[in-house]
Amino acid sequence: MLAERMGAGRERREMIAARAFADRLDRGEDVHFLSGHDFNKPLASRSAGSLTLTETDDALIIEARISADMGQVSYVRDFLSAHAAGLVRGLSPGFRVRPGGETVEARGGAILRTIRAADLIEISAVTKPAYPQAQIEARNWQPVAEAAQRVVSVHPAIRWR
């Protein structure tokens, strides 16, 4: 994944290498899926069993399941409505680069920072991601109002990838 940051001077780019988050993920440490990098607006987490992360050579695959019960929370309804309207489509990782976990080099007319080892803390749904390829899509989508009106023993799931 490649992010471009424009600023004074040379163009700056950032890339996250394949499996850069593997160490922390393999240890099973908690990661949160948030609305807008706000820890006061959690949507799912590994510790709650509602977030699954799979890191491959091609991508970090995120599956977040938001239950109908969570759909009753005001900020979750706001997020789901904004996503349904096409306003929130990006993903943004929140991470800390490990010591020695990055390289910086001049490439062409730009500076390229490659992150090779980092601790993934959270992933957020955002309106404008730094990495344009990081997008979310709803699967098994059921609008919150309909979910709240239905009485079922197993709550419908909403998943992102």
N, C-alpha and C positions, 0 to 999 in steps of 0.2 A: 504494500500500500504506500502511496506517495502523497505527501502533503506539500503544498507550495505556500510559502509565506513571502509576500512582497514587502519590501521596505526600502529604506535608504541604502544605496550601494548595491551590492550583488544580490541576486535572487537567492533565497534560501529555501531549500527543500529538506524534507524529513521523510525517512522511510523506516517502517518497522519490518525487520527481517522475519522470515518464517520461524515460528516457534520461539519467538523472543520472550513470550510469557510462560513457557513450558515449566520452569522450575516451580513456581508458586502454584500453578494449576495442577501439576502432577502431585504436589503435596496435599491437594484438596483444600487449600485455604479459601476462606470466604471472599467472595466478590459480590458486589451489589450492582443491580441494574437500576438506574436512577432517572428521574426526570430532570433534565437540565443541570447535571452535576450537583444536585442539592440532596445531601444526605437526609434531609427532613422530608424528602419526597421519594421514598423507596418504592419500586415497582415489583422487584423480585430479588432473591439472593440465593446463593448456593446453600447457605446454612439453613434456609427455610425450605429447601428442596424445590424451589420454584424457578431456579436458573440453572441451565446446563450449558457448559462451555466445552467446546471441542476444538482443539488447535490442530490444524493440518499444515501441510507444506504450502497450501494455497490460501488459507484463510483461517480466521478465528470465527467459528460458528457459534452463535448465541441463540439459545432457545429460552425465552422467558414465558412463564405461564402465569397469567393474571386471572385469579378466580373471580367468580361473580360476587363473592363477598367483598373482595378488594375493589370491585367495580362500584361499590357503594361509597367509597372514600372520595371526597370532593376533588382532590388533586389528581386522583387516578381517572375520574370522569373527565376532568379538564384535559389530561394527556390523551386519553382515548378519543375524545372529540376532536382535538387538534390533529391527531394522527389521521383520523378518518377524513378530515377535511384536506389532507395533503400538506399541512403546515409543518408537521414534525416528521421528518423522514430520515434524518441523519443519525449516525452513531459516533460517539466521541469517547475514546478510552481515557481513563484517568490512571496514570501509572507513575512509578518512580524508577528511573534508570539505575541499575545496579552499578557499583564501582567497576570501571573498565568495560561496561556494557554498551559503549557507543564508540563509533568512529566518525570523524569529521574530515571531509576531503573536498578539495576543489574539483569540480567536474564541469567541464565546459566553462560557461560564464557564471556558474552557480556554486553555492556551497551546499554540499549534501551531508546531512547527518543521518547515519544509519544506526538504529537502535537494535542491538543484538541480544540484550538481556535486560529485562525490566520486570518489576513486580506490578502486576495488574491489580488495582484496588477497586475500580468501579468502571462501569460502562454506562454512558448516558445517552438517552434519546435527546437530540438537539435539532434546532432549526437549520443550523449551518455548520456542518462538520469540517474540521481541519483536513480530514481525509475524505475527499468527495466520493470515493468508491464505497465508503462505509455507509450503507443504507439499510433501513429496516423495512420490513413488509409484514403485514398481518396475515396470519394463517388461521383457519378455523374462526374467522371473525364473526362475532355476534355483538351487535350494538348493546351497550350497557342497559338501556331502557328495556329492551326485549329480554335480556337475561334476568333483570330484576322482576319482571312480570311472570316468568316461568318458574314453576316449582319442580325441581328435579333433584334426585338423590346424588347425582354426580354433576358437579358444576362444569359448564362448558369452559374450555381453555382458549386463551388467546396467546399465540406464540409469535415471537419475532426471530428473524434470522438475519 
